[in-house]
């Protein structure tokens, strides 16, 4: 099925995950831990290598670059707002937190470019991020009571698959990789729960081909059997984990369904409008240039849209503040963002 800018044919598959609100009944978390990649990173990636520390990143919120990959808030910020919590401090900056009580509210371990396994980027994998979390537990930074009132956000979108593509992986070998990736995801989220975290939010992958980097003037191909296999295996695995615990410890956030809804309606009725949902707000002017690049004289090597609120995608891969607001209005429809 090809996704064009004007219309999306076909229906969106019904979501089978546990109702988020049901899973949170009677539970008001006080602490949030985040594990993930650039969709969740709020400032861990090094300044020297990350475009997210350069203008125009952060122009919508807070008005300057903060290491977030977009013009403003990212998924972590919107989930924190839904939970009634402040955005947890990035792990890299924890020692500078004032007052120290800020750390008690949670930590964000996410790094741009991270995957479940090692990727083409030299950043901590999911397991290494959890190692950092476990180290804080060993140092008694968090008590049993802190953990019992905590939630985790586990958001790894697809850097493992980007590495596979980079090294010319075949279609025939991809299902085996997907099974390995999902198996590790399930081990990782179970490990987080076993360390004492009360609830774990796990994202399902959005349509992998539907980012400006891969789409064309005709749109993109949403009939990606590999993305669907990835998501179906996660659904099945998390249902089994919930059944084993006889509770709703693992909750799914269906990015696939939310992104598809945005593409189909070119926004979210009553919330946002994106006339061309697959078009990026900030793009390099020539091949090899990216959002934020400048020449030796400081002149821009990118084009910037006039109104980021009218764009779903910020750059060739990442989402705008308004885009994430739209996505979370679908994931958590009773919330006010």
DRENDO-1510 file (C-alpha; in Angstrom, 1 decimal, always signed):
<recs>
REC; n; res; u; v; w
REC; 1; UNK; +0.0; +0.0; +0.0 .
REC; 2; UNK; +1.5; +3.3; -1.0 .
REC; 3; UNK; +1.0; +6.3; +1.2 .
REC; 4; UNK; +0.6; +9.6; -0.6 .
REC; 5; UNK; +0.3; +13.1; +0.8 .
REC; 6; UNK; -3.4; +13.5; -0.3 .
REC; 7; UNK; -4.8; +10.3; +1.0 .
REC; 8; UNK; -4.2; +7.0; +2.7 .
REC; 9; UNK; -6.1; +4.0; +1.4 .
REC; 10; UNK; -7.0; +1.2; +3.8 .
REC; 11; UNK; -8.0; +1.0; +7.4 .
REC; 12; UNK; -5.7; +1.3; +10.4 .
REC; 13; UNK; -5.4; -2.1; +12.2 .
REC; 14; UNK; -7.2; -2.1; +15.6 .
REC; 15; UNK; -4.9; -1.8; +18.6 .
REC; 16; UNK; -4.7; -4.9; +20.8 .
REC; 17; UNK; -2.7; -3.5; +23.7 .
REC; 18; UNK; -4.1; -3.1; +27.2 .
REC; 19; UNK; -5.9; +0.2; +27.7 .
REC; 20; UNK; -3.4; +2.6; +29.2 .
REC; 21; UNK; -5.8; +4.2; +31.5 .
REC; 22; UNK; -6.9; +0.8; +32.9 .
REC; 23; UNK; -3.3; -0.1; +33.4 .
REC; 24; UNK; -2.7; +3.1; +35.5 .
REC; 25; UNK; -5.9; +2.9; +37.7 .
REC; 26; UNK; -5.1; +3.5; +41.3 .
REC; 27; UNK; -1.4; +4.2; +40.5 .
REC; 28; UNK; +0.1; +7.7; +40.6 .
REC; 29; UNK; +3.8; +7.4; +39.7 .
REC; 30; UNK; +6.4; +9.8; +41.3 .
REC; 31; UNK; +9.4; +8.7; +39.3 .
REC; 32; UNK; +10.1; +8.2; +35.6 .
REC; 33; UNK; +13.1; +6.3; +34.1 .
REC; 34; UNK; +13.7; +6.6; +30.3 .
REC; 35; UNK; +15.6; +4.2; +28.1 .
REC; 36; UNK; +15.8; +4.8; +24.3 .
REC; 37; UNK; +17.2; +6.6; +21.3 .
REC; 38; UNK; +16.8; +10.0; +19.7 .
REC; 39; UNK; +13.0; +10.0; +19.9 .
REC; 40; UNK; +13.3; +10.0; +23.7 .
REC; 41; UNK; +16.8; +11.6; +24.3 .
REC; 42; UNK; +16.6; +15.0; +26.1 .
REC; 43; UNK; +20.3; +15.9; +26.1 .
REC; 44; UNK; +22.6; +12.9; +26.6 .
REC; 45; UNK; +24.3; +12.8; +23.2 .
REC; 46; UNK; +27.6; +14.7; +23.1 .
REC; 47; UNK; +27.5; +18.3; +22.0 .
REC; 48; UNK; +30.5; +17.8; +19.7 .
REC; 49; UNK; +28.7; +15.1; +17.6 .
REC; 50; UNK; +25.0; +16.0; +17.9 .
REC; 51; UNK; +23.2; +18.5; +15.6 .
REC; 52; UNK; +20.6; +18.7; +18.4 .
REC; 53; UNK; +22.8; +21.2; +20.2 .
REC; 54; UNK; +22.8; +23.6; +17.3 .
REC; 55; UNK; +20.3; +26.2; +16.1 .
REC; 56; UNK; +17.5; +25.8; +14.9 .
REC; 57; UNK; +16.9; +22.8; +17.2 .
REC; 58; UNK; +14.8; +23.9; +20.2 .
REC; 59; UNK; +13.4; +27.0; +18.5 .
REC; 60; UNK; +9.8; +26.2; +19.6 .
REC; 61; UNK; +10.7; +24.9; +23.1 .
REC; 62; UNK; +12.5; +26.2; +25.1 .
REC; 63; UNK; +13.7; +28.6; +22.5 .
REC; 64; UNK; +17.3; +27.3; +22.3 .
REC; 65; UNK; +19.0; +23.9; +21.6 .
REC; 66; UNK; +18.8; +21.5; +24.5 .
REC; 67; UNK; +20.0; +18.3; +22.9 .
REC; 68; UNK; +16.5; +17.3; +21.9 .
REC; 69; UNK; +16.2; +16.1; +18.3 .
REC; 70; UNK; +13.4; +18.5; +17.2 .
REC; 71; UNK; +12.2; +22.0; +17.5 .
REC; 72; UNK; +10.8; +21.4; +20.9 .
REC; 73; UNK; +9.5; +18.7; +23.2 .
REC; 74; UNK; +10.0; +15.0; +22.4 .
REC; 75; UNK; +8.1; +11.8; +23.4 .
REC; 76; UNK; +9.7; +11.8; +26.9 .
REC; 77; UNK; +8.3; +15.2; +27.7 .
REC; 78; UNK; +4.8; +14.4; +26.6 .
REC; 79; UNK; +4.7; +11.1; +28.5 .
REC; 80; UNK; +6.0; +12.9; +31.6 .
REC; 81; UNK; +3.3; +15.5; +31.2 .
REC; 82; UNK; +0.6; +12.8; +31.0 .
REC; 83; UNK; +1.9; +11.2; +34.1 .
REC; 84; UNK; +1.9; +14.5; +36.0 .
REC; 85; UNK; +5.7; +14.5; +36.4 .
REC; 86; UNK; +8.5; +16.8; +35.4 .
REC; 87; UNK; +10.7; +15.6; +32.5 .
REC; 88; UNK; +13.5; +13.5; +34.1 .
REC; 89; UNK; +17.0; +15.0; +34.0 .
REC; 90; UNK; +19.3; +13.5; +31.3 .
REC; 91; UNK; +21.8; +11.0; +32.8 .
REC; 92; UNK; +24.7; +13.0; +31.5 .
REC; 93; UNK; +23.7; +16.1; +33.5 .
REC; 94; UNK; +22.6; +14.4; +36.8 .
REC; 95; UNK; +25.6; +15.6; +38.8 .
REC; 96; UNK; +24.6; +19.2; +38.0 .
REC; 97; UNK; +21.0; +18.8; +39.2 .
REC; 98; UNK; +19.9; +21.4; +41.7 .
REC; 99; UNK; +18.3; +20.7; +44.0 .
REC; 100; UNK; +19.5; +17.1; +44.4 .
REC; 101; UNK; +15.8; +16.1; +44.8 .
REC; 102; UNK; +15.5; +16.5; +41.0 .
REC; 103; UNK; +17.3; +13.2; +40.5 .
REC; 104; UNK; +14.7; +11.5; +42.8 .
REC; 105; UNK; +12.1; +12.3; +40.1 .
REC; 106; UNK; +13.9; +10.1; +37.6 .
REC; 107; UNK; +16.6; +9.9; +35.0 .
REC; 108; UNK; +16.7; +9.8; +31.2 .
REC; 109; UNK; +19.3; +7.3; +30.0 .
REC; 110; UNK; +18.3; +7.6; +26.3 .
REC; 111; UNK; +21.0; +8.3; +23.7 .
REC; 112; UNK; +20.5; +9.3; +20.0 .
REC; 113; UNK; +21.5; +6.5; +17.7 .
REC; 114; UNK; +21.1; +3.8; +20.4 .
REC; 115; UNK; +19.7; +0.4; +19.6 .
REC; 116; UNK; +19.0; -2.9; +21.4 .
REC; 117; UNK; +22.4; -4.0; +20.1 .
REC; 118; UNK; +25.4; -2.0; +19.0 .
REC; 119; UNK; +24.6; +0.3; +16.1 .
REC; 120; UNK; +26.6; +2.4; +13.7 .
REC; 121; UNK; +26.8; +5.0; +16.4 .
REC; 122; UNK; +29.1; +4.7; +19.4 .
REC; 123; UNK; +26.5; +5.2; +22.2 .
REC; 124; UNK; +25.2; +3.0; +25.0 .
REC; 125; UNK; +22.9; +0.1; +23.9 .
REC; 126; UNK; +19.7; -0.6; +25.7 .
REC; 127; UNK; +21.4; -3.1; +28.0 .
REC; 128; UNK; +24.2; -0.6; +28.8 .
REC; 129; UNK; +21.6; +2.0; +29.6 .
REC; 130; UNK; +20.0; -0.4; +32.1 .
REC; 131; UNK; +23.4; -1.1; +33.5 .
REC; 132; UNK; +23.7; +2.6; +34.3 .
REC; 133; UNK; +20.3; +2.4; +36.0 .
REC; 134; UNK; +21.3; -0.6; +38.0 .
REC; 135; UNK; +24.5; +1.1; +39.1 .
REC; 136; UNK; +22.4; +3.9; +40.6 .
REC; 137; UNK; +20.4; +1.4; +42.4 .
REC; 138; UNK; +23.5; -0.2; +43.9 .
REC; 139; UNK; +24.5; +3.2; +45.1 .
REC; 140; UNK; +21.1; +3.5; +46.8 .
REC; 141; UNK; +20.1; +6.6; +44.9 .
REC; 142; UNK; +16.6; +5.1; +44.7 .
REC; 143; UNK; +14.9; +3.3; +47.5 .
REC; 144; UNK; +12.4; +0.4; +47.3 .
REC; 145; UNK; +9.6; +2.9; +47.9 .
REC; 146; UNK; +10.9; +5.1; +45.0 .
REC; 147; UNK; +10.9; +2.1; +42.6 .
REC; 148; UNK; +7.5; +1.0; +43.7 .
REC; 149; UNK; +6.1; +4.3; +42.7 .
REC; 150; UNK; +8.0; +4.5; +39.4 .
REC; 151; UNK; +7.4; +3.9; +35.7 .
REC; 152; UNK; +9.9; +3.3; +32.9 .
REC; 153; UNK; +9.6; +4.3; +29.2 .
REC; 154; UNK; +11.4; +2.0; +26.8 .
REC; 155; UNK; +11.6; +3.6; +23.3 .
REC; 156; UNK; +13.9; +2.0; +20.7 .
REC; 157; UNK; +12.6; +2.8; +17.2 .
REC; 158; UNK; +14.9; +1.2; +14.6 .
REC; 159; UNK; +18.6; +1.9; +14.8 .
REC; 160; UNK; +19.3; -1.8; +14.8 .
REC; 161; UNK; +17.7; -2.1; +11.4 .
REC; 162; UNK; +19.5; +1.0; +10.1 .
REC; 163; UNK; +22.8; -0.8; +10.8 .
REC; 164; UNK; +21.5; -3.8; +9.0 .
REC; 165; UNK; +20.7; -1.7; +6.0 .
REC; 166; UNK; +24.0; +0.1; +6.1 .
REC; 167; UNK; +25.9; -3.2; +5.8 .
REC; 168; UNK; +23.7; -4.4; +3.0 .
REC; 169; UNK; +21.6; -6.9; +4.9 .
REC; 170; UNK; +19.2; -8.9; +2.8 .
REC; 171; UNK; +15.4; -9.2; +3.0 .
REC; 172; UNK; +15.8; -12.9; +3.5 .
REC; 173; UNK; +17.9; -12.4; +6.7 .
REC; 174; UNK; +15.8; -9.6; +8.2 .
REC; 175; UNK; +13.1; -11.8; +9.9 .
REC; 176; UNK; +15.8; -13.5; +11.9 .
REC; 177; UNK; +17.2; -10.2; +12.9 .
REC; 178; UNK; +13.8; -8.9; +13.9 .
REC; 179; UNK; +13.3; -12.0; +16.1 .
REC; 180; UNK; +16.6; -11.4; +17.8 .
REC; 181; UNK; +15.9; -7.7; +18.4 .
REC; 182; UNK; +12.4; -8.4; +19.8 .
REC; 183; UNK; +13.7; -11.2; +22.0 .
REC; 184; UNK; +16.3; -8.8; +23.5 .
REC; 185; UNK; +13.6; -6.1; +23.9 .
REC; 186; UNK; +11.5; -8.5; +26.0 .
REC; 187; UNK; +14.6; -9.5; +28.1 .
REC; 188; UNK; +15.4; -5.8; +28.6 .
REC; 189; UNK; +12.0; -4.7; +29.7 .
REC; 190; UNK; +11.6; -7.7; +32.0 .
REC; 191; UNK; +15.0; -6.9; +33.5 .
REC; 192; UNK; +13.7; -3.3; +34.2 .
REC; 193; UNK; +10.6; -4.7; +35.9 .
REC; 194; UNK; +12.7; -7.2; +37.9 .
REC; 195; UNK; +14.9; -4.4; +39.2 .
REC; 196; UNK; +11.7; -3.0; +40.9 .
REC; 197; UNK; +10.1; -0.6; +38.5 .
REC; 198; UNK; +6.3; -0.8; +38.8 .
REC; 199; UNK; +5.2; -0.2; +35.2 .
REC; 200; UNK; +7.0; -0.2; +31.9 .
REC; 201; UNK; +5.7; +1.6; +28.8 .
REC; 202; UNK; +7.0; +0.0; +25.6 .
REC; 203; UNK; +6.7; +1.6; +22.2 .
REC; 204; UNK; +5.7; -0.2; +19.0 .
REC; 205; UNK; +7.6; +0.9; +15.9 .
REC; 206; UNK; +6.1; +3.5; +13.5 .
REC; 207; UNK; +6.1; +2.6; +9.8 .
REC; 208; UNK; +9.8; +2.5; +9.2 .
REC; 209; UNK; +9.7; +3.7; +5.6 .
REC; 210; UNK; +7.5; +6.7; +6.3 .
REC; 211; UNK; +10.1; +9.4; +7.2 .
REC; 212; UNK; +11.2; +12.1; +4.8 .
REC; 213; UNK; +14.6; +10.4; +4.5 .
REC; 214; UNK; +13.0; +7.4; +2.7 .
REC; 215; UNK; +9.7; +8.8; +1.2 .
REC; 216; UNK; +9.3; +10.3; -2.2 .
REC; 217; UNK; +7.0; +12.8; -3.9 .
REC; 218; UNK; +4.5; +10.0; -4.3 .
REC; 219; UNK; +4.6; +9.1; -0.6 .
REC; 220; UNK; +5.9; +6.0; +1.1 .
REC; 221; UNK; +5.2; +2.3; +1.3 .
REC; 222; UNK; +3.3; +1.5; +4.4 .
REC; 223; UNK; +2.8; -2.2; +3.7 .
REC; 224; UNK; +6.1; -3.0; +5.5 .
REC; 225; UNK; +5.8; -6.7; +6.6 .
REC; 226; UNK; +9.0; -6.3; +8.6 .
REC; 227; UNK; +7.6; -3.4; +10.8 .
REC; 228; UNK; +4.4; -5.4; +11.3 .
REC; 229; UNK; +6.4; -8.5; +12.3 .
REC; 230; UNK; +8.4; -6.5; +14.8 .
REC; 231; UNK; +5.2; -5.0; +16.3 .
REC; 232; UNK; +3.3; -8.3; +16.4 .
REC; 233; UNK; +6.1; -10.1; +18.1 .
REC; 234; UNK; +6.3; -7.3; +20.7 .
REC; 235; UNK; +2.6; -7.4; +21.3 .
REC; 236; UNK; +2.7; -11.2; +21.7 .
REC; 237; UNK; +5.7; -11.1; +24.0 .
REC; 238; UNK; +4.3; -8.4; +26.3 .
REC; 239; UNK; +1.0; -10.1; +26.6 .
REC; 240; UNK; +2.8; -13.2; +27.8 .
REC; 241; UNK; +4.8; -11.2; +30.3 .
REC; 242; UNK; +1.6; -9.7; +31.6 .
REC; 243; UNK; +0.0; -13.1; +31.8 .
REC; 244; UNK; +2.9; -14.5; +33.7 .
REC; 245; UNK; +2.7; -11.7; +36.3 .
REC; 246; UNK; -1.1; -11.7; +36.2 .
REC; 247; UNK; -1.1; -7.9; +36.1 .
REC; 248; UNK; -0.7; -5.0; +33.7 .
REC; 249; UNK; +3.0; -4.2; +34.4 .
REC; 250; UNK; +3.8; -3.8; +30.6 .
REC; 251; UNK; +1.8; -1.2; +28.6 .
REC; 252; UNK; +2.2; -0.6; +24.9 .
REC; 253; UNK; +2.3; +2.7; +23.1 .
REC; 254; UNK; +1.3; +2.1; +19.5 .
REC; 255; UNK; +3.3; +4.6; +17.5 .
REC; 256; UNK; +2.4; +2.7; +14.3 .
REC; 257; UNK; -1.3; +3.3; +14.7 .
REC; 258; UNK; -0.8; +6.9; +15.8 .
REC; 259; UNK; +1.5; +7.8; +12.9 .
REC; 260; UNK; -0.8; +6.1; +10.4 .
REC; 261; UNK; -3.7; +8.1; +11.8 .
REC; 262; UNK; -1.8; +11.4; +11.4 .
REC; 263; UNK; -0.9; +10.4; +7.8 .
REC; 264; UNK; -4.4; +9.4; +6.9 .
REC; 265; UNK; -6.1; +12.6; +8.2 .
REC; 266; UNK; -3.1; +14.9; +7.6 .
REC; 267; UNK; -3.1; +15.7; +11.3 .
REC; 268; UNK; -5.5; +15.0; +14.1 .
REC; 269; UNK; -9.0; +16.5; +13.8 .
REC; 270; UNK; -9.4; +19.2; +16.4 .
REC; 271; UNK; -5.7; +19.1; +17.4 .
REC; 272; UNK; -3.5; +19.7; +14.4 .
REC; 273; UNK; -3.2; +20.0; +10.6 .
REC; 274; UNK; -0.3; +19.0; +8.5 .
REC; 275; UNK; -1.0; +19.6; +4.8 .
REC; 276; UNK; +2.1; +17.5; +3.8 .
REC; 277; UNK; +2.7; +15.1; +6.7 .
REC; 278; UNK; +5.8; +13.5; +5.1 .
REC; 279; UNK; +7.6; +16.8; +4.4 .
REC; 280; UNK; +10.3; +18.0; +6.8 .
REC; 281; UNK; +10.4; +21.5; +8.2 .
REC; 282; UNK; +14.2; +21.7; +8.3 .
REC; 283; UNK; +16.3; +20.1; +5.5 .
REC; 284; UNK; +19.7; +20.4; +4.0 .
REC; 285; UNK; +19.9; +22.4; +0.8 .
REC; 286; UNK; +22.3; +20.0; -1.0 .
REC; 287; UNK; +23.2; +16.4; -0.7 .
REC; 288; UNK; +25.3; +15.8; +2.4 .
REC; 289; UNK; +23.9; +18.8; +4.2 .
REC; 290; UNK; +21.5; +18.4; +7.2 .
REC; 291; UNK; +19.4; +20.6; +9.4 .
REC; 292; UNK; +21.6; +22.9; +11.4 .
REC; 293; UNK; +24.7; +22.7; +9.1 .
REC; 294; UNK; +26.5; +26.0; +8.4 .
REC; 295; UNK; +29.6; +26.8; +6.2 .
REC; 296; UNK; +32.9; +28.2; +7.5 .
REC; 297; UNK; +31.3; +31.7; +7.4 .
REC; 298; UNK; +28.3; +30.7; +9.5 .
REC; 299; UNK; +25.9; +30.7; +6.5 .
REC; 300; UNK; +23.1; +28.3; +6.6 .
REC; 301; UNK; +23.3; +25.1; +4.5 .
REC; 302; UNK; +19.7; +24.2; +5.2 .
REC; 303; UNK; +16.2; +25.5; +4.6 .
REC; 304; UNK; +13.8; +26.2; +7.5 .
REC; 305; UNK; +10.1; +26.4; +7.3 .
REC; 306; UNK; +8.2; +29.4; +8.6 .
REC; 307; UNK; +5.9; +27.6; +11.0 .
REC; 308; UNK; +7.1; +24.3; +12.6 .
REC; 309; UNK; +3.5; +23.8; +14.0 .
REC; 310; UNK; +2.3; +23.1; +10.5 .
REC; 311; UNK; +4.8; +20.2; +10.0 .
REC; 312; UNK; +4.8; +16.7; +11.5 .
REC; 313; UNK; +8.4; +16.0; +10.7 .
REC; 314; UNK; +11.1; +18.4; +11.9 .
REC; 315; UNK; +14.1; +17.0; +9.9 .
REC; 316; UNK; +14.5; +13.9; +7.8 .
REC; 317; UNK; +13.8; +11.5; +10.6 .
REC; 318; UNK; +12.6; +13.3; +13.7 .
REC; 319; UNK; +9.2; +14.7; +14.8 .
REC; 320; UNK; +8.2; +18.3; +15.6 .
REC; 321; UNK; +6.9; +19.4; +19.0 .
REC; 322; UNK; +3.4; +19.7; +17.4 .
REC; 323; UNK; +3.9; +16.2; +15.8 .
REC; 324; UNK; +4.6; +14.6; +19.2 .
REC; 325; UNK; +1.7; +16.5; +20.7 .
REC; 326; UNK; -0.6; +15.0; +18.0 .
REC; 327; UNK; +0.8; +11.5; +18.5 .
REC; 328; UNK; +0.2; +11.6; +22.3 .
REC; 329; UNK; -3.2; +13.1; +21.8 .
REC; 330; UNK; -4.0; +9.8; +20.0 .
REC; 331; UNK; -2.1; +7.5; +22.3 .
REC; 332; UNK; -3.6; +9.1; +25.4 .
REC; 333; UNK; -6.8; +10.6; +24.1 .
REC; 334; UNK; -8.3; +11.7; +27.4 .
REC; 335; UNK; -5.2; +13.9; +28.2 .
REC; 336; UNK; -4.9; +17.6; +27.5 .
REC; 337; UNK; -1.6; +18.5; +25.8 .
</recs>
